[in-house]
Amino acid sequence: MLTFLRIINLTLLILFPIAWFAPLLRAALLPIFGMDEISVISGLQSLWGSDVVLALIVTAFAIFAPYLKTIGLALVHFDLLKPSTLPVLGYLGKLAMADIFLIALYVVVVKGAGRVTVEGGWGLYLFTFCVLASIAVSILTARLHLTRKTHGAPSETGR
């Protein structure tokens, strides 16, 4: 089981950066003018020019929180970080989920604005998958370490 969690978690280290550059949304003022694609990175670039505080918050939620959590889980999986840090890593995953909620809320609000067309892009689904997979890996890792602690099972090295 630990080997499976390691593989999934290390895969997330590759998938998260792809999700940041993938189109989250396609938006247009009127549908006849074509649609602009918005990614996490392009959205952050726009925010840095207009609202630095919001840009810092979104950067923390969308980039740092999920990636630090994934790195932390990898360190736990390879016995380089104590399992007692798992609750903190779980909170980082919840912060990343808040970012997905904000994106979904944005889509709903903008769709109700009238002449604006907004569609979810494949990057939104990839980013959501990455965050949910990270949360699942975190939960399963905590259960695995709890089971080992209560049953006194030796740690799996994966070799």
N, C-alpha and C positions, 0 to 999 in steps of 0.2 A: 504494500500500500504506500509506503514512504517513497519508493522509487517512482510510482505513478504520480504522486503529488509533486515530487521534484521535477518531473518532466513537464507537467502542466504549468507549474510555476515558472520554470525557465522559459517555456514557450511564451508566457505572458510578457517576459522581458523583451521579446521581439515584437509581439503584437501591439503592445501599448504605443510605442512610437509610430507604428503604421496607422493606428487609430487616430493619433493626433494630427496627422497630415491628410487623412481620408476625409471626403466631404460629409460633414454632419448634416448640413442643410443645403437646399437649393432654394434661393429666394429671388423674386422679381417684383418690381413695382406693378407691372401689368404683364400678364402671361405672354403677350405678343412680342415682348422685347427680349425674350430669352432669360435664362436664369443664371445667377451667379452662385458658385459653390462656396460654402463657408466651412472651414475646418476649424479645429481647436486652435491651431497655430495662426491661421489668418484672422480668426476672431480675436485672439490675444493681441496680434499686431494692431488691429484697429482700436482695441481698448487702451493700449499703452499710449496712443495718441490723444485719446479723449478723456479717459477716466483711470488714473493710475491706481487708485485705491481698489476699484472693482477689478482691474487687471491683476493686481496682486492676489486678491481673493480667488479669482478664477484660476490663476496659475497654480496656486496652492492646491485647490480642489482637483483640477483636471490633470495636472502633471506631477507635482511633487508628492501628493498624498498616495495615489495609487502606485507610483513607481517605488517610493520609499517602502511602502508596505510589501511589495513584491520582492524587493531586495532583502528586506528583513526576514520574510518567510524563507527565502533561499538560505540565508545565514542560519536560521533555525533548523532547516532540513539537513544542512551539512554540519550540524553541531558546532557552529561558530558563534552562535548567539543563544542565550538561555531561553528555554520555552516560557519562562515567566514573563517574557516581553510580548507574548501573544495577545493579551488584552489590549495593549497599546496599538499593536498592529491592526487589530480589529477596528479600532476607532478610526484609523487612517482610511480603511475601506469604506466606512460609513461616510466620511467626508467626500470621497470620490463619488459615492452614490448621490450625494446632494447635488453635485454638478450635473448629473444626468437629469435629475428632477428639474433643475433650472432650465436646461435646454428644452425639455418637454413643455414646461410652462411657457417658454418663449414662443414655441411653435403654436400653442393654443391661443395665446394672446394676439400674435401677429395674424393668424388666420382670421380672427374676428375683426381685424382692422378694416376690411373692405377690399380695396384695390390691390392688396399685396397677396402674392402667391408664395406659399412656403411648403416645401416637401422635405420629409426626412430623407437623408442620404444613407448609403450603406455604411459610412463611417460611424453614424449614430448607433447602428446595430452592433458593429464591431466593438466600439467603445463600451457599450452596455454589456456585451458579452464578456469583455475583459474584466470589467469591474465585478460582475456577478461571479465569474469564474474565480477571481481572486478572493472574494468573500467565501465561496464554497471551499477553496483550498485552505483558507484560514480556519474555518470551522472544523474541517476534517483533520487538519494538523493538530488543533487543540484537543480534539477527541482522541486522536492517536496518542498524543503525549500523556493525556489523562489516563488512558487505558494502560499504557506502559508503566506509569507511575503507580497505579493501584495494583497492577498484577506483577510488577517487578520484572517485566520482560526486558531483555537487553535491547539496546538501540540498534537499529538496522543501519549498516554502513553503506549498503548499495553496491558493494564490490563483489 
